[in-house]
């Protein structure tokens, strides 16, 4: 049977992860999360490697993404991909706000626990 349910999630009341990420709508194969106004002093400046793919879009501010030896400056309007299994970290965050899609959903089965930053 086809799933025809509609889910609506309001960011202001959505659940938060351990690093402040807000979990938005989530399906069986993909989910959204929101990072708001992150600064460098947040605990996001360490390497991580996750079993999910992340596609992100910068809403405001800026950050630097370090991905497998590459360095990319992210600013408002930029989008990016972090492949599953890639070693990466974010640094130099200045009012960084971003929305990310993760596949499979990051918050399921503890995939997001201990995640470092706007992952």
N, CA, C and O atoms as a Tinker XYZ file with bonds, in Angstrom:
   476  protein
     1  N      0.840000   -1.180000    0.000000    73     2
     2  CA     0.000000    0.000000    0.000000    64     1     3
     3  C      0.880000    1.236000    0.000000    63     2     4     5
     4  O      1.893000    1.285000    0.697000    81     3
     5  N      0.498000    2.215000   -0.768000    73     3     6
     6  CA     1.237000    3.461000   -0.895000    64     5     7
     7  C      1.037000    4.341000    0.334000    63     6     8     9
     8  O     -0.077000    4.476000    0.839000    81     7
     9  N      2.137000    4.942000    0.814000    73     7    10
    10  CA     2.076000    5.863000    1.949000    64     9    11
    11  C      1.684000    7.233000    1.438000    63    10    12    13
    12  O      2.404000    7.814000    0.626000    81    11
    13  N      0.571000    7.759000    1.888000    73    11    14
    14  CA     0.097000    9.071000    1.445000    64    13    15
    15  C      0.006000   10.067000    2.590000    63    14    16    17
    16  O     -0.640000   11.107000    2.463000    81    15
    17  N      0.647000    9.755000    3.700000    73    15    18
    18  CA     0.576000   10.646000    4.857000    64    17    19
    19  C      1.421000   11.893000    4.629000    63    18    20    21
    20  O      2.444000   11.849000    3.946000    81    19
    21  N      0.987000   12.988000    5.201000    73    19    22
    22  CA     1.711000   14.249000    5.143000    64    21    23
    23  C      2.210000   14.548000    6.546000    63    22    24    25
    24  O      1.466000   14.423000    7.520000    81    23
    25  N      3.487000   14.947000    6.646000    73    23    26
    26  CA     4.048000   15.311000    7.940000    64    25    27
    27  C      4.409000   16.785000    7.910000    63    26    28    29
    28  O      4.984000   17.272000    6.937000    81    27
    29  N      4.073000   17.487000    8.968000    73    27    30
    30  CA     4.448000   18.885000    9.103000    64    29    31
    31  C      5.199000   19.040000   10.411000    63    30    32    33
    32  O      4.734000   18.601000   11.463000    81    31
    33  N      6.368000   19.669000   10.336000    73    31    34
    34  CA     7.178000   19.883000   11.530000    64    33    35
    35  C      7.524000   21.359000   11.601000    63    34    36    37
    36  O      8.033000   21.919000   10.630000    81    35
    37  N      7.263000   21.990000   12.714000    73    35    38
    38  CA     7.607000   23.388000   12.911000    64    37    39
    39  C      8.975000   23.468000   13.582000    63    38    40    41
    40  O      9.190000   22.851000   14.626000    81    39
    41  N      9.891000   24.216000   12.995000    73    39    42
    42  CA    11.257000   24.309000   13.518000    64    41    43
    43  C     11.287000   24.805000   14.955000    63    42    44    45
    44  O     12.121000   24.353000   15.740000    81    43
    45  N     10.415000   25.707000   15.312000    73    43    46
    46  CA    10.477000   26.283000   16.659000    64    45    47
    47  C     10.150000   25.277000   17.752000    63    46    48    49
    48  O     10.530000   25.481000   18.905000    81    47
    49  N      9.447000   24.188000   17.414000    73    47    50
    50  CA     9.101000   23.182000   18.416000    64    49    51
    51  C      9.690000   21.806000   18.104000    63    50    52    53
    52  O      9.335000   20.819000   18.749000    81    51
    53  N     10.574000   21.736000   17.134000    73    51    54
    54  CA    11.131000   20.427000   16.746000    64    53    55
    55  C     12.162000   19.942000   17.763000    63    54    56    57
    56  O     12.755000   20.746000   18.483000    81    55
    57  N     12.373000   18.635000   17.819000    73    55    58
    58  CA    13.367000   18.093000   18.755000    64    57    59
    59  C     14.780000   18.525000   18.382000    63    58    60    61
    60  O     15.085000   18.751000   17.211000    81    59
    61  N     15.637000   18.638000   19.393000    73    59    62
    62  CA    17.033000   19.039000   19.187000    64    61    63
    63  C     17.968000   17.867000   19.436000    63    62    64    65
    64  O     17.707000   16.996000   20.266000    81    63
    65  N     19.066000   17.872000   18.689000    73    63    66
    66  CA    20.118000   16.898000   18.907000    64    65    67
    67  C     21.097000   17.411000   19.944000    63    66    68    69
    68  O     20.961000   18.533000   20.433000    81    67
    69  N     22.066000   16.610000   20.274000    73    67    70
    70  CA    23.034000   16.928000   21.323000    64    69    71
    71  C     23.857000   18.177000   21.030000    63    70    72    73
    72  O     24.330000   18.830000   21.960000    81    71
    73  N     24.038000   18.520000   19.767000    73    71    74
    74  CA    24.836000   19.698000   19.410000    64    73    75
    75  C     23.985000   20.892000   19.004000    63    74    76    77
    76  O     24.503000   21.870000   18.464000    81    75
    77  N     22.682000   20.820000   19.262000    73    75    78
    78  CA    21.807000   21.938000   18.976000    64    77    79
    79  C     21.095000   21.879000   17.640000    63    78    80    81
    80  O     20.287000   22.756000   17.335000    81    79
    81  N     21.377000   20.861000   16.833000    73    79    82
    82  CA    20.682000   20.743000   15.562000    64    81    83
    83  C     19.207000   20.464000   15.814000    63    82    84    85
    84  O     18.851000   19.742000   16.746000    81    83
    85  N     18.360000   21.036000   14.982000    73    83    86
    86  CA    16.929000   20.788000   15.097000    64    85    87
    87  C     16.547000   19.765000   14.035000    63    86    88    89
    88  O     16.873000   19.919000   12.858000    81    87
    89  N     15.855000   18.727000   14.469000    73    87    90
    90  CA    15.396000   17.714000   13.533000    64    89    91
    91  C     14.056000   18.136000   12.951000    63    90    92    93
    92  O     13.084000   18.347000   13.677000    81    91
    93  N     14.023000   18.253000   11.654000    73    91    94
    94  CA    12.815000   18.678000   10.958000    64    93    95
    95  C     12.103000   17.437000   10.402000    63    94    96    97
    96  O     12.155000   16.374000   11.020000    81    95
    97  N     11.453000   17.556000    9.270000    73    95    98
    98  CA    10.717000   16.437000    8.680000    64    97    99
    99  C     11.655000   15.275000    8.375000    63    98   100   101
   100  O     12.805000   15.470000    7.984000    81    99
   101  N     11.142000   14.070000    8.560000    73    99   102
   102  CA    11.933000   12.866000    8.317000    64   101   103
   103  C     11.063000   11.804000    7.666000    63   102   104   105
   104  O      9.952000   11.520000    8.112000    81   103
   105  N     11.600000   11.226000    6.600000    73   103   106
   106  CA    10.936000   10.114000    5.938000    64   105   107
   107  C     11.704000    8.836000    6.211000    63   106   108   109
   108  O     12.556000    8.799000    7.099000    81   107
   109  N     11.412000    7.796000    5.462000    73   107   110
   110  CA    12.095000    6.516000    5.634000    64   109   111
   111  C     13.518000    6.563000    5.085000    63   110   112   113
   112  O     14.400000    5.878000    5.605000    81   111
   113  N     13.758000    7.364000    4.036000    73   111   114
   114  CA    15.064000    7.371000    3.372000    64   113   115
   115  C     15.853000    8.663000    3.511000    63   114   116   117
   116  O     17.057000    8.676000    3.253000    81   115
   117  N     15.208000    9.742000    3.910000    73   115   118
   118  CA    15.879000   11.043000    3.987000    64   117   119
   119  C     15.253000   11.870000    5.102000    63   118   120   121
   120  O     14.073000   11.720000    5.419000    81   119
   121  N     16.068000   12.752000    5.695000    73   119   122
   122  CA    15.542000   13.637000    6.738000    64   121   123
   123  C     16.192000   15.011000    6.605000    63   122   124   125
   124  O     17.223000   15.171000    5.952000    81   123
   125  N     15.563000   15.992000    7.238000    73   123   126
   126  CA    16.085000   17.357000    7.273000    64   125   127
   127  C     16.464000   17.725000    8.692000    63   126   128   129
   128  O     15.853000   17.276000    9.661000    81   127
   129  N     17.495000   18.559000    8.786000    73   127   130
   130  CA    17.849000   19.139000   10.079000    64   129   131
   131  C     18.299000   20.574000    9.847000    63   130   132   133
   132  O     18.707000   20.949000    8.748000    81   131
   133  N     18.215000   21.365000   10.912000    73   131   134
   134  CA    18.508000   22.784000   10.836000    64   133   135
   135  C     19.546000   23.155000   11.878000    63   134   136   137
   136  O     19.442000   22.776000   13.045000    81   135
   137  N     20.547000   23.900000   11.439000    73   135   138
   138  CA    21.568000   24.461000   12.329000    64   137   139
   139  C     21.361000   25.963000   12.316000    63   138   140   141
   140  O     21.244000   26.552000   11.241000    81   139
   141  N     21.310000   26.604000   13.481000    73   139   142
   142  CA    21.036000   28.036000   13.530000    64   141   143
   143  C     22.118000   28.808000   14.266000    63   142   144   145
   144  O     22.466000   28.492000   15.404000    81   143
   145  N     22.645000   29.829000   13.592000    73   143   146
   146  CA    23.565000   30.809000   14.164000    64   145   147
   147  C     24.720000   30.186000   14.943000    63   146   148   149
   148  O     24.983000   30.570000   16.083000    81   147
   149  N     25.404000   29.230000   14.332000    73   147   150
   150  CA    26.557000   28.607000   14.972000    64   149   151
   151  C     27.764000   29.525000   14.912000    63   150   152   153
   152  O     27.981000   30.223000   13.922000    81   151
   153  N     28.540000   29.517000   15.971000    73   151   154
   154  CA    29.780000   30.286000   16.053000    64   153   155
   155  C     30.931000   29.315000   16.289000    63   154   156   157
   156  O     30.699000   28.168000   16.671000    81   155
   157  N     32.149000   29.751000   16.070000    73   155   158
   158  CA    33.320000   28.891000   16.193000    64   157   159
   159  C     33.425000   28.241000   17.561000    63   158   160   161
   160  O     33.884000   27.102000   17.656000    81   159
   161  N     33.015000   28.922000   18.626000    73   159   162
   162  CA    33.166000   28.342000   19.954000    64   161   163
   163  C     32.254000   27.132000   20.178000    63   162   164   165
   164  O     32.419000   26.413000   21.163000    81   163
   165  N     31.298000   26.901000   19.280000    73   163   166
   166  CA    30.487000   25.696000   19.379000    64   165   167
   167  C     31.394000   24.476000   19.193000    63   166   168   169
   168  O     32.459000   24.594000   18.586000    81   167
   169  N     31.003000   23.340000   19.690000    73   167   170
   170  CA    31.796000   22.114000   19.569000    64   169   171
   171  C     31.594000   21.516000   18.175000    63   170   172   173
   172  O     30.870000   20.535000   18.009000    81   171
   173  N     32.238000   22.117000   17.187000    73   171   174
   174  CA    32.087000   21.650000   15.807000    64   173   175
   175  C     33.424000   21.571000   15.095000    63   174   176   177
   176  O     33.472000   21.268000   13.903000    81   175
   177  N     34.503000   21.838000   15.803000    73   175   178
   178  CA    35.804000   21.971000   15.165000    64   177   179
   179  C     36.648000   20.703000   15.310000    63   178   180   181
   180  O     37.856000   20.784000   15.532000    81   179
   181  N     36.010000   19.525000   15.185000    73   179   182
   182  CA    36.758000   18.277000   15.227000    64   181   183
   183  C     36.304000   17.393000   14.072000    63   182   184   185
   184  O     35.176000   17.511000   13.595000    81   183
   185  N     37.187000   16.515000   13.630000    73   183   186
   186  CA    36.867000   15.637000   12.511000    64   185   187
   187  C     35.730000   14.690000   12.856000    63   186   188   189
   188  O     35.587000   14.249000   13.997000    81   187
   189  N     34.928000   14.391000   11.852000    73   187   190
   190  CA    33.910000   13.369000   12.007000    64   189   191
   191  C     33.817000   12.582000   10.708000    63   190   192   193
   192  O     34.292000   13.014000    9.657000    81   191
   193  N     33.206000   11.442000   10.809000    73   191   194
   194  CA    33.003000   10.555000    9.670000    64   193   195
   195  C     31.675000    9.859000    9.928000    63   194   196   197
   196  O     31.544000    9.133000   10.914000    81   195
   197  N     30.710000   10.063000    9.081000    73   195   198
   198  CA    29.365000    9.545000    9.310000    64   197   199
   199  C     28.972000    8.548000    8.238000    63   198   200   201
   200  O     29.482000    8.591000    7.118000    81   199
   201  N     28.055000    7.641000    8.589000    73   199   202
   202  CA    27.607000    6.624000    7.645000    64   201   203
   203  C     26.455000    7.102000    6.765000    63   202   204   205
   204  O     25.854000    6.300000    6.050000    81   203
   205  N     26.142000    8.393000    6.807000    73   203   206
   206  CA    25.095000    8.933000    5.952000    64   205   207
   207  C     25.660000   10.041000    5.059000    63   206   208   209
   208  O     26.660000   10.676000    5.391000    81   207
   209  N     25.004000   10.256000    3.930000    73   207   210
   210  CA    25.354000   11.341000    3.019000    64   209   211
   211  C     24.629000   12.604000    3.474000    63   210   212   213
   212  O     23.486000   12.542000    3.926000    81   211
   213  N     25.295000   13.741000    3.354000    73   211   214
   214  CA    24.699000   15.017000    3.736000    64   213   215
   215  C     24.737000   15.979000    2.555000    63   214   216   217
   216  O     25.767000   16.133000    1.899000    81   215
   217  N     23.617000   16.617000    2.297000    73   215   218
   218  CA    23.536000   17.685000    1.311000    64   217   219
   219  C     23.069000   18.909000    2.083000    63   218   220   221
   220  O     22.032000   18.864000    2.744000    81   219
   221  N     23.827000   20.011000    2.008000    73   219   222
   222  CA    23.507000   21.186000    2.804000    64   221   223
   223  C     23.323000   22.439000    1.977000    63   222   224   225
   224  O     23.753000   22.515000    0.826000    81   223
   225  N     22.671000   23.431000    2.590000    73   223   226
   226  CA    22.462000   24.745000    1.976000    64   225   227
   227  C     22.640000   25.800000    3.062000    63   226   228   229
   228  O     21.975000   25.745000    4.096000    81   227
   229  N     23.531000   26.754000    2.833000    73   227   230
   230  CA    23.807000   27.818000    3.795000    64   229   231
   231  C     22.746000   28.911000    3.687000    63   230   232   233
   232  O     22.575000   29.529000    2.636000    81   231
   233  N     22.042000   29.137000    4.789000    73   231   234
   234  CA    21.002000   30.165000    4.855000    64   233   235
   235  C     21.567000   31.529000    5.239000    63   234   236   237
   236  O     21.073000   32.559000    4.780000    81   235
   237  N     22.599000   31.539000    6.079000    73   235   238
   238  CA    23.179000   32.792000    6.574000    64   237   239
   239  C     24.556000   32.516000    7.154000    63   238   240   241
   240  O     24.888000   31.377000    7.485000    81   239
   241  N     25.355000   33.573000    7.273000    73   239   242
   242  CA    26.670000   33.456000    7.886000    64   241   243
   243  C     27.663000   32.761000    6.983000    63   242   244   245
   244  O     27.507000   32.726000    5.763000    81   243
   245  N     28.704000   32.200000    7.617000    73   243   246
   246  CA    29.746000   31.516000    6.852000    64   245   247
   247  C     30.421000   30.455000    7.711000    63   246   248   249
   248  O     30.334000   30.472000    8.939000    81   247
   249  N     31.095000   29.534000    7.031000    73   247   250
   250  CA    31.855000   28.475000    7.674000    64   249   251
   251  C     32.879000   27.966000    6.679000    63   250   252   253
   252  O     32.784000   28.225000    5.479000    81   251
   253  N     33.859000   27.240000    7.192000    73   251   254
   254  CA    34.828000   26.581000    6.336000    64   253   255
   255  C     34.659000   25.076000    6.515000    63   254   256   257
   256  O     34.677000   24.566000    7.636000    81   255
   257  N     34.496000   24.378000    5.404000    73   255   258
   258  CA    34.355000   22.928000    5.404000    64   257   259
   259  C     35.683000   22.310000    4.982000    63   258   260   261
   260  O     36.217000   22.628000    3.919000    81   259
   261  N     36.209000   21.423000    5.825000    73   259   262
   262  CA    37.431000   20.673000    5.529000    64   261   263
   263  C     36.980000   19.252000    5.216000    63   262   264   265
   264  O     36.437000   18.568000    6.083000    81   263
   265  N     37.201000   18.806000    3.989000    73   263   266
   266  CA    36.682000   17.516000    3.540000    64   265   267
   267  C     37.756000   16.746000    2.792000    63   266   268   269
   268  O     38.094000   17.073000    1.654000    81   267
   269  N     38.295000   15.708000    3.450000    73   267   270
   270  CA    39.282000   14.835000    2.808000    64   269   271
   271  C     40.397000   15.627000    2.117000    63   270   272   273
   272  O     40.729000   15.361000    0.962000    81   271
   273  N     40.973000   16.605000    2.834000    73   271   274
   274  CA    42.086000   17.386000    2.302000    64   273   275
   275  C     41.691000   18.610000    1.498000    63   274   276   277
   276  O     42.552000   19.410000    1.133000    81   275
   277  N     40.419000   18.770000    1.217000    73   275   278
   278  CA    39.928000   19.948000    0.501000    64   277   279
   279  C     39.408000   20.969000    1.517000    63   278   280   281
   280  O     38.930000   20.596000    2.588000    81   279
   281  N     39.504000   22.245000    1.177000    73   279   282
   282  CA    38.998000   23.308000    2.042000    64   281   283
   283  C     38.057000   24.163000    1.212000    63   282   284   285
   284  O     38.436000   24.691000    0.166000    81   283
   285  N     36.819000   24.294000    1.693000    73   283   286
   286  CA    35.792000   25.022000    0.956000    64   285   287
   287  C     35.142000   26.050000    1.876000    63   286   288   289
   288  O     34.673000   25.695000    2.958000    81   287
   289  N     35.105000   27.305000    1.470000    73   287   290
   290  CA    34.418000   28.373000    2.214000    64   289   291
   291  C     32.942000   28.314000    1.851000    63   290   292   293
   292  O     32.586000   28.346000    0.673000    81   291
   293  N     32.083000   28.229000    2.863000    73   291   294
   294  CA    30.637000   28.200000    2.658000    64   293   295
   295  C     30.043000   29.520000    3.100000    63   294   296   297
   296  O     30.298000   29.985000    4.211000    81   295
   297  N     29.248000   30.125000    2.224000    73   295   298
   298  CA    28.581000   31.389000    2.521000    64   297   299
   299  C     27.132000   31.304000    2.066000    63   298   300   301
   300  O     26.740000   30.376000    1.360000    81   299
   301  N     26.349000   32.281000    2.480000    73   299   302
   302  CA    24.922000   32.321000    2.153000    64   301   303
   303  C     24.703000   32.008000    0.670000    63   302   304   305
   304  O     25.332000   32.603000   -0.206000    81   303
   305  N     23.803000   31.068000    0.413000    73   303   306
   306  CA    23.469000   30.684000   -0.953000    64   305   307
   307  C     24.270000   29.504000   -1.488000    63   306   308   309
   308  O     23.949000   28.972000   -2.550000    81   307
   309  N     25.314000   29.088000   -0.763000    73   307   310
   310  CA    26.121000   27.949000   -1.199000    64   309   311
   311  C     25.475000   26.637000   -0.762000    63   310   312   313
   312  O     24.838000   26.562000    0.289000    81   311
   313  N     25.650000   25.613000   -1.579000    73   311   314
   314  CA    25.233000   24.267000   -1.194000    64   313   315
   315  C     26.428000   23.338000   -1.333000    63   314   316   317
   316  O     27.381000   23.653000   -2.047000    81   315
   317  N     26.385000   22.188000   -0.653000    73   315   318
   318  CA    27.516000   21.270000   -0.633000    64   317   319
   319  C     27.042000   19.850000   -0.377000    63   318   320   321
   320  O     25.904000   19.613000    0.026000    81   319
   321  N     27.956000   18.910000   -0.624000    73   319   322
   322  CA    27.705000   17.496000   -0.359000    64   321   323
   323  C     28.864000   16.942000    0.461000    63   322   324   325
   324  O     30.028000   17.182000    0.141000    81   323
   325  N     28.545000   16.204000    1.514000    73   323   326
   326  CA    29.530000   15.434000    2.259000    64   325   327
   327  C     29.157000   13.973000    2.036000    63   326   328   329
   328  O     28.148000   13.508000    2.568000    81   327
   329  N     29.956000   13.239000    1.258000    73   327   330
   330  CA    29.635000   11.836000    0.999000    64   329   331
   331  C     29.692000   10.994000    2.272000    63   330   332   333
   332  O     30.430000   11.311000    3.205000    81   331
   333  N     28.920000    9.941000    2.299000    73   331   334
   334  CA    28.968000    8.997000    3.423000    64   333   335
   335  C     30.389000    8.464000    3.549000    63   334   336   337
   336  O     31.020000    8.111000    2.552000    81   335
   337  N     30.885000    8.408000    4.776000    73   335   338
   338  CA    32.213000    7.873000    5.033000    64   337   339
   339  C     33.359000    8.847000    4.839000    63   338   340   341
   340  O     34.514000    8.472000    5.040000    81   339
   341  N     33.076000   10.095000    4.450000    73   339   342
   342  CA    34.138000   11.090000    4.244000    64   341   343
   343  C     34.528000   11.735000    5.575000    63   342   344   345
   344  O     33.661000   12.104000    6.368000    81   343
   345  N     35.815000   11.869000    5.813000    73   343   346
   346  CA    36.308000   12.567000    7.002000    64   345   347
   347  C     36.196000   14.066000    6.736000    63   346   348   349
   348  O     36.650000   14.560000    5.704000    81   347
   349  N     35.585000   14.782000    7.680000    73   347   350
   350  CA    35.349000   16.208000    7.471000    64   349   351
   351  C     35.185000   16.928000    8.804000    63   350   352   353
   352  O     34.993000   16.306000    9.849000    81   351
   353  N     35.264000   18.251000    8.742000    73   351   354
   354  CA    34.972000   19.092000    9.903000    64   353   355
   355  C     34.625000   20.485000    9.397000    63   354   356   357
   356  O     34.920000   20.846000    8.258000    81   355
   357  N     33.993000   21.252000   10.269000    73   355   358
   358  CA    33.632000   22.637000    9.991000    64   357   359
   359  C     34.408000   23.526000   10.951000    63   358   360   361
   360  O     34.571000   23.177000   12.120000    81   359
   361  N     34.885000   24.667000   10.477000    73   359   362
   362  CA    35.602000   25.608000   11.336000    64   361   363
   363  C     35.237000   27.024000   10.920000    63   362   364   365
   364  O     34.530000   27.238000    9.936000    81   363
   365  N     35.735000   27.991000   11.692000    73   363   366
   366  CA    35.550000   29.413000   11.400000    64   365   367
   367  C     34.085000   29.773000   11.159000    63   366   368   369
   368  O     33.755000   30.504000   10.225000    81   367
   369  N     33.219000   29.246000   12.017000    73   367   370
   370  CA    31.790000   29.521000   11.881000    64   369   371
   371  C     31.473000   30.923000   12.386000    63   370   372   373
   372  O     31.885000   31.312000   13.478000    81   371
   373  N     30.745000   31.664000   11.585000    73   371   374
   374  CA    30.347000   33.025000   11.951000    64   373   375
   375  C     28.866000   33.192000   11.644000    63   374   376   377
   376  O     28.486000   33.474000   10.507000    81   375
   377  N     28.034000   33.016000   12.664000    73   375   378
   378  CA    26.589000   33.146000   12.474000    64   377   379
   379  C     26.042000   32.160000   11.458000    63   378   380   381
   380  O     25.078000   32.460000   10.754000    81   379
   381  N     26.653000   30.982000   11.380000    73   379   382
   382  CA    26.327000   29.993000   10.349000    64   381   383
   383  C     24.980000   29.339000   10.606000    63   382   384   385
   384  O     24.763000   28.746000   11.662000    81   383
   385  N     24.080000   29.446000    9.645000    73   383   386
   386  CA    22.791000   28.770000    9.678000    64   385   387
   387  C     22.650000   27.980000    8.382000    63   386   388   389
   388  O     22.913000   28.495000    7.295000    81   387
   389  N     22.235000   26.734000    8.512000    73   387   390
   390  CA    22.135000   25.873000    7.342000    64   389   391
   391  C     21.030000   24.845000    7.532000    63   390   392   393
   392  O     20.694000   24.464000    8.653000    81   391
   393  N     20.483000   24.411000    6.421000    73   391   394
   394  CA    19.555000   23.290000    6.431000    64   393   395
   395  C     20.253000   22.159000    5.679000    63   394   396   397
   396  O     20.890000   22.380000    4.649000    81   395
   397  N     20.121000   20.946000    6.214000    73   395   398
   398  CA    20.768000   19.792000    5.609000    64   397   399
   399  C     19.775000   18.648000    5.443000    63   398   400   401
   400  O     18.881000   18.450000    6.265000    81   399
   401  N     19.957000   17.906000    4.363000    73   399   402
   402  CA    19.246000   16.654000    4.159000    64   401   403
   403  C     20.255000   15.538000    4.365000    63   402   404   405
   404  O     21.377000   15.613000    3.865000    81   403
   405  N     19.864000   14.509000    5.093000    73   403   406
   406  CA    20.746000   13.362000    5.312000    64   405   407
   407  C     20.041000   12.095000    4.841000    63   406   408   409
   408  O     18.843000   11.910000    5.053000    81   407
   409  N     20.817000   11.230000    4.197000    73   407   410
   410  CA    20.267000    9.968000    3.709000    64   409   411
   411  C     21.273000    8.863000    3.981000    63   410   412   413
   412  O     22.409000    8.928000    3.511000    81   411
   413  N     20.868000    7.846000    4.736000    73   411   414
   414  CA    19.593000    7.722000    5.429000    64   413   415
   415  C     19.486000    8.734000    6.575000    63   414   416   417
   416  O     20.470000    9.394000    6.909000    81   415
   417  N     18.303000    8.859000    7.177000    73   415   418
   418  CA    18.093000    9.843000    8.239000    64   417   419
   419  C     19.149000    9.767000    9.355000    63   418   420   421
   420  O     19.389000    8.704000    9.927000    81   419
   421  N     19.766000   10.906000    9.646000    73   419   422
   422  CA    20.869000   10.973000   10.610000    64   421   423
   423  C     20.453000   10.586000   12.022000    63   422   424   425
   424  O     21.240000    9.969000   12.739000    81   423
   425  N     19.256000   10.926000   12.436000    73   423   426
   426  CA    18.868000   10.731000   13.828000    64   425   427
   427  C     18.389000    9.320000   14.136000    63   426   428   429
   428  O     18.113000    9.018000   15.298000    81   427
   429  N     18.281000    8.452000   13.152000    73   427   430
   430  CA    17.798000    7.088000   13.359000    64   429   431
   431  C     18.962000    6.159000   13.708000    63   430   432   433
   432  O     20.053000    6.307000   13.158000    81   431
   433  N     18.748000    5.224000   14.598000    73   431   434
   434  CA    19.731000    4.210000   15.000000    64   433   435
   435  C     21.023000    4.821000   15.541000    63   434   436   437
   436  O     22.088000    4.219000   15.403000    81   435
   437  N     20.948000    6.011000   16.157000    73   435   438
   438  CA    22.127000    6.638000   16.771000    64   437   439
   439  C     23.165000    7.141000   15.790000    63   438   440   441
   440  O     24.295000    7.411000   16.196000    81   439
   441  N     22.829000    7.280000   14.506000    73   439   442
   442  CA    23.800000    7.734000   13.506000    64   441   443
   443  C     24.338000    9.122000   13.806000    63   442   444   445
   444  O     25.478000    9.424000   13.455000    81   443
   445  N     23.552000    9.968000   14.442000    73   443   446
   446  CA    23.932000   11.363000   14.670000    64   445   447
   447  C     24.574000   11.586000   16.032000    63   446   448   449
   448  O     25.056000   12.687000   16.297000    81   447
   449  N     24.600000   10.591000   16.898000    73   447   450
   450  CA    25.164000   10.755000   18.225000    64   449   451
   451  C     26.663000   11.039000   18.136000    63   450   452   453
   452  O     27.404000   10.332000   17.454000    81   451
   453  N     27.086000   12.075000   18.829000    73   451   454
   454  CA    28.486000   12.439000   18.798000    64   453   455
   455  C     28.886000   13.154000   17.526000    63   454   456   457
   456  O     30.074000   13.365000   17.280000    81   455
   457  N     27.901000   13.532000   16.706000    73   455   458
   458  CA    28.203000   14.226000   15.455000    64   457   459
   459  C     28.880000   15.533000   15.740000    63   458   460   461
   460  O     28.591000   16.180000   16.746000    81   459
   461  N     29.773000   15.931000   14.874000    73   459   462
   462  CA    30.520000   17.165000   15.074000    64   461   463
   463  C     30.005000   18.236000   14.140000    63   462   464   465
   464  O     30.302000   18.219000   12.945000    81   463
   465  N     29.255000   19.142000   14.657000    73   463   466
   466  CA    28.869000   20.323000   13.914000    64   465   467
   467  C     27.849000   20.091000   12.834000    63   466   468   469
   468  O     27.207000   19.043000   12.775000    81   467
   469  N     27.708000   21.085000   11.978000    73   467   470
   470  CA    26.776000   21.028000   10.868000    64   469   471
   471  C     27.264000   19.949000    9.934000    63   470   472   473
   472  O     27.983000   20.222000    8.974000    81   471
   473  N     26.899000   18.803000   10.199000    73   471   474
   474  CA    27.479000   17.611000    9.620000    64   473   475
   475  C     26.804000   17.268000    8.332000    63   474   476
   476  O     27.163000   16.280000    7.691000    81   475
